Amino acid sequence: MSEQMESLLAGMVDAGCRAEEIEKAERILQAGRLSELTRFLKQCRCGLLDRMHESQKRVDLMDYLIRKTENQSIK
């Protein structure tokens, strides 16, 4: 495996990509289909953004619950 491929796959791991996404990226890269790899990486990025937005919604809900609890204890 080339150093460039190892670096790309390690970056995907660090970015939080799923194992199946990393394996697919590896297959695409090994086949030398760089434009397809670029499209696939953009899809992975969208998936990460979706997961981030879901996490943000959960954080916002926790903030709401904290404020609600603090307001009830003040009264």
PyMOL Python script that loads the backbone (N, CA, C, O; Angstrom):
from pymol import cmd

cmd.read_pdbstr("""\
ATOM      1  N   MET A   1       0.859  -1.179   0.000  1.00  0.00           N
ATOM      2  CA  MET A   1       0.000   0.000   0.000  1.00  0.00           C
ATOM      3  C   MET A   1       0.899   1.235   0.000  1.00  0.00           C
ATOM      4  O   MET A   1       1.862   1.306   0.764  1.00  0.00           O
ATOM      5  N   SER A   2       0.588   2.191  -0.846  1.00  0.00           N
ATOM      6  CA  SER A   2       1.414   3.386  -0.953  1.00  0.00           C
ATOM      7  C   SER A   2       1.217   4.298   0.259  1.00  0.00           C
ATOM      8  O   SER A   2       0.226   4.214   0.985  1.00  0.00           O
ATOM      9  N   GLU A   3       2.193   5.159   0.438  1.00  0.00           N
ATOM     10  CA  GLU A   3       2.113   6.105   1.551  1.00  0.00           C
ATOM     11  C   GLU A   3       0.928   7.056   1.378  1.00  0.00           C
ATOM     12  O   GLU A   3       0.279   7.433   2.354  1.00  0.00           O
ATOM     13  N   GLN A   4       0.650   7.441   0.126  1.00  0.00           N
ATOM     14  CA  GLN A   4      -0.481   8.327  -0.157  1.00  0.00           C
ATOM     15  C   GLN A   4      -1.795   7.650   0.213  1.00  0.00           C
ATOM     16  O   GLN A   4      -2.676   8.278   0.801  1.00  0.00           O
ATOM     17  N   MET A   5      -1.928   6.361  -0.131  1.00  0.00           N
ATOM     18  CA  MET A   5      -3.152   5.624   0.184  1.00  0.00           C
ATOM     19  C   MET A   5      -3.299   5.479   1.690  1.00  0.00           C
ATOM     20  O   MET A   5      -4.388   5.665   2.232  1.00  0.00           O
ATOM     21  N   GLU A   6      -2.209   5.148   2.363  1.00  0.00           N
ATOM     22  CA  GLU A   6      -2.259   4.995   3.822  1.00  0.00           C
ATOM     23  C   GLU A   6      -2.661   6.304   4.488  1.00  0.00           C
ATOM     24  O   GLU A   6      -3.432   6.313   5.448  1.00  0.00           O
ATOM     25  N   SER A   7      -2.131   7.411   3.969  1.00  0.00           N
ATOM     26  CA  SER A   7      -2.448   8.722   4.526  1.00  0.00           C
ATOM     27  C   SER A   7      -3.925   9.053   4.335  1.00  0.00           C
ATOM     28  O   SER A   7      -4.571   9.562   5.250  1.00  0.00           O
ATOM     29  N   LEU A   8      -4.457   8.768   3.153  1.00  0.00           N
ATOM     30  CA  LEU A   8      -5.862   9.029   2.875  1.00  0.00           C
ATOM     31  C   LEU A   8      -6.764   8.201   3.794  1.00  0.00           C
ATOM     32  O   LEU A   8      -7.707   8.722   4.388  1.00  0.00           O
ATOM     33  N   LEU A   9      -6.466   6.924   3.900  1.00  0.00           N
ATOM     34  CA  LEU A   9      -7.300   6.046   4.720  1.00  0.00           C
ATOM     35  C   LEU A   9      -7.200   6.406   6.199  1.00  0.00           C
ATOM     36  O   LEU A   9      -8.194   6.352   6.924  1.00  0.00           O
ATOM     37  N   ALA A  10      -5.999   6.775   6.646  1.00  0.00           N
ATOM     38  CA  ALA A  10      -5.832   7.195   8.040  1.00  0.00           C
ATOM     39  C   ALA A  10      -6.619   8.480   8.299  1.00  0.00           C
ATOM     40  O   ALA A  10      -7.210   8.653   9.364  1.00  0.00           O
ATOM     41  N   GLY A  11      -6.619   9.367   7.322  1.00  0.00           N
ATOM     42  CA  GLY A  11      -7.394  10.603   7.459  1.00  0.00           C
ATOM     43  C   GLY A  11      -8.877  10.323   7.562  1.00  0.00           C
ATOM     44  O   GLY A  11      -9.588  10.981   8.321  1.00  0.00           O
ATOM     45  N   MET A  12      -9.348   9.347   6.797  1.00  0.00           N
ATOM     46  CA  MET A  12     -10.767   8.985   6.872  1.00  0.00           C
ATOM     47  C   MET A  12     -11.102   8.421   8.239  1.00  0.00           C
ATOM     48  O   MET A  12     -12.166   8.706   8.787  1.00  0.00           O
ATOM     49  N   VAL A  13     -10.197   7.619   8.797  1.00  0.00           N
ATOM     50  CA  VAL A  13     -10.407   7.080  10.145  1.00  0.00           C
ATOM     51  C   VAL A  13     -10.487   8.231  11.145  1.00  0.00           C
ATOM     52  O   VAL A  13     -11.390   8.284  11.979  1.00  0.00           O
ATOM     53  N   ASP A  14      -9.519   9.157  11.046  1.00  0.00           N
ATOM     54  CA  ASP A  14      -9.487  10.303  11.960  1.00  0.00           C
ATOM     55  C   ASP A  14     -10.733  11.174  11.829  1.00  0.00           C
ATOM     56  O   ASP A  14     -11.184  11.772  12.806  1.00  0.00           O
ATOM     57  N   ALA A  15     -11.288  11.241  10.615  1.00  0.00           N
ATOM     58  CA  ALA A  15     -12.478  12.061  10.374  1.00  0.00           C
ATOM     59  C   ALA A  15     -13.750  11.380  10.887  1.00  0.00           C
ATOM     60  O   ALA A  15     -14.807  12.009  10.941  1.00  0.00           O
ATOM     61  N   GLY A  16     -13.656  10.113  11.259  1.00  0.00           N
ATOM     62  CA  GLY A  16     -14.830   9.418  11.793  1.00  0.00           C
ATOM     63  C   GLY A  16     -15.627   8.666  10.752  1.00  0.00           C
ATOM     64  O   GLY A  16     -16.791   8.337  10.982  1.00  0.00           O
ATOM     65  N   CYS A  17     -15.018   8.387   9.606  1.00  0.00           N
ATOM     66  CA  CYS A  17     -15.724   7.620   8.576  1.00  0.00           C
ATOM     67  C   CYS A  17     -15.927   6.185   9.051  1.00  0.00           C
ATOM     68  O   CYS A  17     -15.150   5.659   9.848  1.00  0.00           O
ATOM     69  N   ARG A  18     -16.973   5.577   8.549  1.00  0.00           N
ATOM     70  CA  ARG A  18     -17.293   4.197   8.908  1.00  0.00           C
ATOM     71  C   ARG A  18     -16.356   3.235   8.183  1.00  0.00           C
ATOM     72  O   ARG A  18     -15.808   3.559   7.129  1.00  0.00           O
ATOM     73  N   ALA A  19     -16.179   2.047   8.762  1.00  0.00           N
ATOM     74  CA  ALA A  19     -15.262   1.048   8.199  1.00  0.00           C
ATOM     75  C   ALA A  19     -15.624   0.700   6.756  1.00  0.00           C
ATOM     76  O   ALA A  19     -14.741   0.558   5.910  1.00  0.00           O
ATOM     77  N   GLU A  20     -16.917   0.563   6.476  1.00  0.00           N
ATOM     78  CA  GLU A  20     -17.313   0.197   5.112  1.00  0.00           C
ATOM     79  C   GLU A  20     -17.010   1.326   4.123  1.00  0.00           C
ATOM     80  O   GLU A  20     -16.721   1.061   2.956  1.00  0.00           O
ATOM     81  N   GLU A  21     -17.073   2.574   4.575  1.00  0.00           N
ATOM     82  CA  GLU A  21     -16.729   3.704   3.714  1.00  0.00           C
ATOM     83  C   GLU A  21     -15.228   3.694   3.401  1.00  0.00           C
ATOM     84  O   GLU A  21     -14.813   3.952   2.270  1.00  0.00           O
ATOM     85  N   ILE A  22     -14.438   3.395   4.411  1.00  0.00           N
ATOM     86  CA  ILE A  22     -12.987   3.354   4.241  1.00  0.00           C
ATOM     87  C   ILE A  22     -12.600   2.231   3.291  1.00  0.00           C
ATOM     88  O   ILE A  22     -11.738   2.408   2.430  1.00  0.00           O
ATOM     89  N   GLU A  23     -13.234   1.083   3.448  1.00  0.00           N
ATOM     90  CA  GLU A  23     -12.953  -0.047   2.563  1.00  0.00           C
ATOM     91  C   GLU A  23     -13.327   0.283   1.119  1.00  0.00           C
ATOM     92  O   GLU A  23     -12.594  -0.062   0.192  1.00  0.00           O
ATOM     93  N   LYS A  24     -14.457   0.946   0.930  1.00  0.00           N
ATOM     94  CA  LYS A  24     -14.866   1.317  -0.421  1.00  0.00           C
ATOM     95  C   LYS A  24     -13.891   2.321  -1.020  1.00  0.00           C
ATOM     96  O   LYS A  24     -13.528   2.206  -2.191  1.00  0.00           O
ATOM     97  N   ALA A  25     -13.468   3.294  -0.240  1.00  0.00           N
ATOM     98  CA  ALA A  25     -12.498   4.276  -0.723  1.00  0.00           C
ATOM     99  C   ALA A  25     -11.199   3.589  -1.129  1.00  0.00           C
ATOM    100  O   ALA A  25     -10.585   3.955  -2.131  1.00  0.00           O
ATOM    101  N   GLU A  26     -10.785   2.602  -0.356  1.00  0.00           N
ATOM    102  CA  GLU A  26      -9.566   1.859  -0.670  1.00  0.00           C
ATOM    103  C   GLU A  26      -9.703   1.129  -2.004  1.00  0.00           C
ATOM    104  O   GLU A  26      -8.777   1.138  -2.816  1.00  0.00           O
ATOM    105  N   ARG A  27     -10.857   0.497  -2.234  1.00  0.00           N
ATOM    106  CA  ARG A  27     -11.081  -0.213  -3.500  1.00  0.00           C
ATOM    107  C   ARG A  27     -11.066   0.761  -4.679  1.00  0.00           C
ATOM    108  O   ARG A  27     -10.471   0.473  -5.717  1.00  0.00           O
ATOM    109  N   ILE A  28     -11.713   1.897  -4.520  1.00  0.00           N
ATOM    110  CA  ILE A  28     -11.754   2.899  -5.588  1.00  0.00           C
ATOM    111  C   ILE A  28     -10.345   3.411  -5.885  1.00  0.00           C
ATOM    112  O   ILE A  28      -9.957   3.555  -7.044  1.00  0.00           O
ATOM    113  N   LEU A  29      -9.582   3.684  -4.818  1.00  0.00           N
ATOM    114  CA  LEU A  29      -8.227   4.184  -4.984  1.00  0.00           C
ATOM    115  C   LEU A  29      -7.325   3.151  -5.651  1.00  0.00           C
ATOM    116  O   LEU A  29      -6.524   3.484  -6.524  1.00  0.00           O
ATOM    117  N   GLN A  30      -7.462   1.911  -5.237  1.00  0.00           N
ATOM    118  CA  GLN A  30      -6.658   0.846  -5.843  1.00  0.00           C
ATOM    119  C   GLN A  30      -6.961   0.700  -7.333  1.00  0.00           C
ATOM    120  O   GLN A  30      -6.086   0.339  -8.120  1.00  0.00           O
ATOM    121  N   ALA A  31      -8.197   0.982  -7.710  1.00  0.00           N
ATOM    122  CA  ALA A  31      -8.582   0.901  -9.121  1.00  0.00           C
ATOM    123  C   ALA A  31      -8.129   2.141  -9.900  1.00  0.00           C
ATOM    124  O   ALA A  31      -8.230   2.175 -11.127  1.00  0.00           O
ATOM    125  N   GLY A  32      -7.636   3.147  -9.195  1.00  0.00           N
ATOM    126  CA  GLY A  32      -7.133   4.341  -9.849  1.00  0.00           C
ATOM    127  C   GLY A  32      -8.204   5.282 -10.365  1.00  0.00           C
ATOM    128  O   GLY A  32      -7.942   6.108 -11.239  1.00  0.00           O
ATOM    129  N   ARG A  33      -9.408   5.162  -9.830  1.00  0.00           N
ATOM    130  CA  ARG A  33     -10.522   6.013 -10.283  1.00  0.00           C
ATOM    131  C   ARG A  33     -10.627   7.239  -9.366  1.00  0.00           C
ATOM    132  O   ARG A  33     -11.475   7.304  -8.477  1.00  0.00           O
ATOM    133  N   LEU A  34      -9.746   8.195  -9.610  1.00  0.00           N
ATOM    134  CA  LEU A  34      -9.626   9.344  -8.713  1.00  0.00           C
ATOM    135  C   LEU A  34     -10.843  10.258  -8.736  1.00  0.00           C
ATOM    136  O   LEU A  34     -11.223  10.797  -7.697  1.00  0.00           O
ATOM    137  N   SER A  35     -11.462  10.443  -9.897  1.00  0.00           N
ATOM    138  CA  SER A  35     -12.649  11.307  -9.925  1.00  0.00           C
ATOM    139  C   SER A  35     -13.796  10.658  -9.154  1.00  0.00           C
ATOM    140  O   SER A  35     -14.568  11.345  -8.487  1.00  0.00           O
ATOM    141  N   GLU A  36     -13.904   9.339  -9.248  1.00  0.00           N
ATOM    142  CA  GLU A  36     -14.921   8.628  -8.459  1.00  0.00           C
ATOM    143  C   GLU A  36     -14.608   8.723  -6.975  1.00  0.00           C
ATOM    144  O   GLU A  36     -15.514   8.839  -6.151  1.00  0.00           O
ATOM    145  N   LEU A  37     -13.329   8.673  -6.636  1.00  0.00           N
ATOM    146  CA  LEU A  37     -12.921   8.789  -5.227  1.00  0.00           C
ATOM    147  C   LEU A  37     -13.303  10.161  -4.684  1.00  0.00           C
ATOM    148  O   LEU A  37     -13.796  10.276  -3.563  1.00  0.00           O
ATOM    149  N   THR A  38     -13.073  11.197  -5.481  1.00  0.00           N
ATOM    150  CA  THR A  38     -13.442  12.547  -5.054  1.00  0.00           C
ATOM    151  C   THR A  38     -14.938  12.638  -4.785  1.00  0.00           C
ATOM    152  O   THR A  38     -15.357  13.182  -3.764  1.00  0.00           O
ATOM    153  N   ARG A  39     -15.744  12.104  -5.702  1.00  0.00           N
ATOM    154  CA  ARG A  39     -17.208  12.118  -5.492  1.00  0.00           C
ATOM    155  C   ARG A  39     -17.576  11.350  -4.232  1.00  0.00           C
ATOM    156  O   ARG A  39     -18.415  11.797  -3.451  1.00  0.00           O
ATOM    157  N   PHE A  40     -16.947  10.191  -4.032  1.00  0.00           N
ATOM    158  CA  PHE A  40     -17.254   9.372  -2.864  1.00  0.00           C
ATOM    159  C   PHE A  40     -16.864  10.086  -1.574  1.00  0.00           C
ATOM    160  O   PHE A  40     -17.610  10.047  -0.596  1.00  0.00           O
ATOM    161  N   LEU A  41     -15.705  10.734  -1.564  1.00  0.00           N
ATOM    162  CA  LEU A  41     -15.287  11.472  -0.369  1.00  0.00           C
ATOM    163  C   LEU A  41     -16.259  12.604  -0.052  1.00  0.00           C
ATOM    164  O   LEU A  41     -16.523  12.888   1.116  1.00  0.00           O
ATOM    165  N   LYS A  42     -16.787  13.243  -1.079  1.00  0.00           N
ATOM    166  CA  LYS A  42     -17.786  14.291  -0.865  1.00  0.00           C
ATOM    167  C   LYS A  42     -19.067  13.701  -0.272  1.00  0.00           C
ATOM    168  O   LYS A  42     -19.707  14.330   0.570  1.00  0.00           O
ATOM    169  N   GLN A  43     -19.439  12.505  -0.706  1.00  0.00           N
ATOM    170  CA  GLN A  43     -20.606  11.831  -0.122  1.00  0.00           C
ATOM    171  C   GLN A  43     -20.354  11.524   1.350  1.00  0.00           C
ATOM    172  O   GLN A  43     -21.229  11.711   2.195  1.00  0.00           O
ATOM    173  N   CYS A  44     -19.141  11.048   1.644  1.00  0.00           N
ATOM    174  CA  CYS A  44     -18.789  10.755   3.043  1.00  0.00           C
ATOM    175  C   CYS A  44     -18.862  12.022   3.885  1.00  0.00           C
ATOM    176  O   CYS A  44     -19.325  11.998   5.025  1.00  0.00           O
ATOM    177  N   ARG A  45     -18.402  13.121   3.313  1.00  0.00           N
ATOM    178  CA  ARG A  45     -18.445  14.407   4.017  1.00  0.00           C
ATOM    179  C   ARG A  45     -19.885  14.790   4.339  1.00  0.00           C
ATOM    180  O   ARG A  45     -20.176  15.254   5.441  1.00  0.00           O
ATOM    181  N   CYS A  46     -20.773  14.599   3.389  1.00  0.00           N
ATOM    182  CA  CYS A  46     -22.188  14.907   3.626  1.00  0.00           C
ATOM    183  C   CYS A  46     -22.745  14.050   4.757  1.00  0.00           C
ATOM    184  O   CYS A  46     -23.508  14.530   5.595  1.00  0.00           O
ATOM    185  N   GLY A  47     -22.358  12.783   4.773  1.00  0.00           N
ATOM    186  CA  GLY A  47     -22.798  11.895   5.846  1.00  0.00           C
ATOM    187  C   GLY A  47     -22.292  12.360   7.202  1.00  0.00           C
ATOM    188  O   GLY A  47     -23.022  12.323   8.192  1.00  0.00           O
ATOM    189  N   LEU A  48     -21.039  12.797   7.241  1.00  0.00           N
ATOM    190  CA  LEU A  48     -20.492  13.316   8.496  1.00  0.00           C
ATOM    191  C   LEU A  48     -21.239  14.573   8.940  1.00  0.00           C
ATOM    192  O   LEU A  48     -21.513  14.752  10.126  1.00  0.00           O
ATOM    193  N   LEU A  49     -21.563  15.435   7.988  1.00  0.00           N
ATOM    194  CA  LEU A  49     -22.329  16.643   8.328  1.00  0.00           C
ATOM    195  C   LEU A  49     -23.705  16.290   8.871  1.00  0.00           C
ATOM    196  O   LEU A  49     -24.169  16.897   9.836  1.00  0.00           O
ATOM    197  N   ASP A  50     -24.357  15.309   8.255  1.00  0.00           N
ATOM    198  CA  ASP A  50     -25.662  14.871   8.753  1.00  0.00           C
ATOM    199  C   ASP A  50     -25.558  14.377  10.186  1.00  0.00           C
ATOM    200  O   ASP A  50     -26.394  14.712  11.026  1.00  0.00           O
ATOM    201  N   ARG A  51     -24.523  13.572  10.469  1.00  0.00           N
ATOM    202  CA  ARG A  51     -24.339  13.064  11.831  1.00  0.00           C
ATOM    203  C   ARG A  51     -24.029  14.202  12.792  1.00  0.00           C
ATOM    204  O   ARG A  51     -24.478  14.189  13.938  1.00  0.00           O
ATOM    205  N   MET A  52     -23.260  15.190  12.329  1.00  0.00           N
ATOM    206  CA  MET A  52     -22.948  16.334  13.173  1.00  0.00           C
ATOM    207  C   MET A  52     -24.218  17.121  13.506  1.00  0.00           C
ATOM    208  O   MET A  52     -24.410  17.546  14.645  1.00  0.00           O
ATOM    209  N   HIS A  53     -25.079  17.311  12.507  1.00  0.00           N
ATOM    210  CA  HIS A  53     -26.325  18.041  12.751  1.00  0.00           C
ATOM    211  C   HIS A  53     -27.223  17.288  13.731  1.00  0.00           C
ATOM    212  O   HIS A  53     -27.873  17.901  14.578  1.00  0.00           O
ATOM    213  N   GLU A  54     -27.258  15.975  13.615  1.00  0.00           N
ATOM    214  CA  GLU A  54     -28.044  15.180  14.567  1.00  0.00           C
ATOM    215  C   GLU A  54     -27.477  15.328  15.975  1.00  0.00           C
ATOM    216  O   GLU A  54     -28.229  15.457  16.941  1.00  0.00           O
ATOM    217  N   SER A  55     -26.164  15.309  16.090  1.00  0.00           N
ATOM    218  CA  SER A  55     -25.538  15.501  17.402  1.00  0.00           C
ATOM    219  C   SER A  55     -25.844  16.885  17.953  1.00  0.00           C
ATOM    220  O   SER A  55     -26.096  17.044  19.147  1.00  0.00           O
ATOM    221  N   GLN A  56     -25.821  17.891  17.075  1.00  0.00           N
ATOM    222  CA  GLN A  56     -26.120  19.250  17.510  1.00  0.00           C
ATOM    223  C   GLN A  56     -27.551  19.350  18.030  1.00  0.00           C
ATOM    224  O   GLN A  56     -27.807  20.050  19.010  1.00  0.00           O
ATOM    225  N   LYS A  57     -28.479  18.660  17.385  1.00  0.00           N
ATOM    226  CA  LYS A  57     -29.868  18.659  17.861  1.00  0.00           C
ATOM    227  C   LYS A  57     -29.954  18.064  19.264  1.00  0.00           C
ATOM    228  O   LYS A  57     -30.695  18.562  20.111  1.00  0.00           O
ATOM    229  N   ARG A  58     -29.188  16.993  19.507  1.00  0.00           N
ATOM    230  CA  ARG A  58     -29.205  16.379  20.839  1.00  0.00           C
ATOM    231  C   ARG A  58     -28.595  17.314  21.875  1.00  0.00           C
ATOM    232  O   ARG A  58     -29.088  17.404  22.999  1.00  0.00           O
ATOM    233  N   VAL A  59     -27.520  18.014  21.499  1.00  0.00           N
ATOM    234  CA  VAL A  59     -26.901  18.979  22.412  1.00  0.00           C
ATOM    235  C   VAL A  59     -27.878  20.111  22.708  1.00  0.00           C
ATOM    236  O   VAL A  59     -28.015  20.529  23.858  1.00  0.00           O
ATOM    237  N   ASP A  60     -28.553  20.606  21.681  1.00  0.00           N
ATOM    238  CA  ASP A  60     -29.545  21.670  21.889  1.00  0.00           C
ATOM    239  C   ASP A  60     -30.652  21.208  22.835  1.00  0.00           C
ATOM    240  O   ASP A  60     -31.100  21.973  23.689  1.00  0.00           O
ATOM    241  N   LEU A  61     -31.087  19.978  22.686  1.00  0.00           N
ATOM    242  CA  LEU A  61     -32.122  19.445  23.579  1.00  0.00           C
ATOM    243  C   LEU A  61     -31.607  19.379  25.009  1.00  0.00           C
ATOM    244  O   LEU A  61     -32.330  19.723  25.944  1.00  0.00           O
ATOM    245  N   MET A  62     -30.366  18.940  25.189  1.00  0.00           N
ATOM    246  CA  MET A  62     -29.803  18.891  26.539  1.00  0.00           C
ATOM    247  C   MET A  62     -29.705  20.298  27.131  1.00  0.00           C
ATOM    248  O   MET A  62     -29.984  20.492  28.314  1.00  0.00           O
ATOM    249  N   ASP A  63     -29.312  21.275  26.320  1.00  0.00           N
ATOM    250  CA  ASP A  63     -29.256  22.665  26.806  1.00  0.00           C
ATOM    251  C   ASP A  63     -30.633  23.126  27.265  1.00  0.00           C
ATOM    252  O   ASP A  63     -30.769  23.774  28.303  1.00  0.00           O
ATOM    253  N   TYR A  64     -31.650  22.786  26.482  1.00  0.00           N
ATOM    254  CA  TYR A  64     -33.024  23.141  26.850  1.00  0.00           C
ATOM    255  C   TYR A  64     -33.406  22.500  28.184  1.00  0.00           C
ATOM    256  O   TYR A  64     -33.972  23.157  29.057  1.00  0.00           O
ATOM    257  N   LEU A  65     -33.091  21.215  28.331  1.00  0.00           N
ATOM    258  CA  LEU A  65     -33.435  20.511  29.567  1.00  0.00           C
ATOM    259  C   LEU A  65     -32.700  21.101  30.766  1.00  0.00           C
ATOM    260  O   LEU A  65     -33.258  21.202  31.858  1.00  0.00           O
ATOM    261  N   ILE A  66     -31.460  21.486  30.556  1.00  0.00           N
ATOM    262  CA  ILE A  66     -30.682  22.113  31.640  1.00  0.00           C
ATOM    263  C   ILE A  66     -31.315  23.442  32.038  1.00  0.00           C
ATOM    264  O   ILE A  66     -31.512  23.708  33.223  1.00  0.00           O
ATOM    265  N   ARG A  67     -31.633  24.277  31.047  1.00  0.00           N
ATOM    266  CA  ARG A  67     -32.261  25.572  31.356  1.00  0.00           C
ATOM    267  C   ARG A  67     -33.597  25.375  32.057  1.00  0.00           C
ATOM    268  O   ARG A  67     -33.908  26.077  33.019  1.00  0.00           O
ATOM    269  N   LYS A  68     -34.376  24.432  31.580  1.00  0.00           N
ATOM    270  CA  LYS A  68     -35.682  24.172  32.177  1.00  0.00           C
ATOM    271  C   LYS A  68     -35.524  23.735  33.630  1.00  0.00           C
ATOM    272  O   LYS A  68     -36.270  24.186  34.499  1.00  0.00           O
ATOM    273  N   THR A  69     -34.566  22.870  33.893  1.00  0.00           N
ATOM    274  CA  THR A  69     -34.331  22.393  35.262  1.00  0.00           C
ATOM    275  C   THR A  69     -33.829  23.514  36.150  1.00  0.00           C
ATOM    276  O   THR A  69     -34.258  23.633  37.298  1.00  0.00           O
ATOM    277  N   GLU A  70     -32.920  24.342  35.634  1.00  0.00           N
ATOM    278  CA  GLU A  70     -32.399  25.464  36.417  1.00  0.00           C
ATOM    279  C   GLU A  70     -33.518  26.456  36.738  1.00  0.00           C
ATOM    280  O   GLU A  70     -33.585  26.967  37.856  1.00  0.00           O
ATOM    281  N   ASN A  71     -34.379  26.727  35.790  1.00  0.00           N
ATOM    282  CA  ASN A  71     -35.492  27.665  36.032  1.00  0.00           C
ATOM    283  C   ASN A  71     -36.466  27.123  37.060  1.00  0.00           C
ATOM    284  O   ASN A  71     -37.016  27.896  37.845  1.00  0.00           O
ATOM    285  N   GLN A  72     -36.694  25.836  37.079  1.00  0.00           N
ATOM    286  CA  GLN A  72     -37.621  25.238  38.053  1.00  0.00           C
ATOM    287  C   GLN A  72     -37.016  25.278  39.448  1.00  0.00           C
ATOM    288  O   GLN A  72     -37.746  25.453  40.423  1.00  0.00           O
ATOM    289  N   SER A  73     -35.716  25.123  39.569  1.00  0.00           N
ATOM    290  CA  SER A  73     -35.111  25.117  40.893  1.00  0.00           C
ATOM    291  C   SER A  73     -35.009  26.523  41.481  1.00  0.00           C
ATOM    292  O   SER A  73     -34.914  26.683  42.698  1.00  0.00           O
ATOM    293  N   ILE A  74     -35.028  27.534  40.624  1.00  0.00           N
ATOM    294  CA  ILE A  74     -34.974  28.919  41.096  1.00  0.00           C
ATOM    295  C   ILE A  74     -36.320  29.334  41.698  1.00  0.00           C
ATOM    296  O   ILE A  74     -36.350  30.087  42.671  1.00  0.00           O
ATOM    297  N   LYS A  75     -37.400  28.869  41.147  1.00  0.00           N
ATOM    298  CA  LYS A  75     -38.752  29.276  41.588  1.00  0.00           C
ATOM    299  C   LYS A  75     -39.147  28.676  42.880  1.00  0.00           C
ATOM    300  O   LYS A  75     -40.249  28.930  43.367  1.00  0.00           O
TER     301      LYS A  75
END
""", "prot")
cmd.dss("prot")
cmd.show_as("cartoon", "prot")
cmd.util.cbc("prot")
cmd.orient("prot")
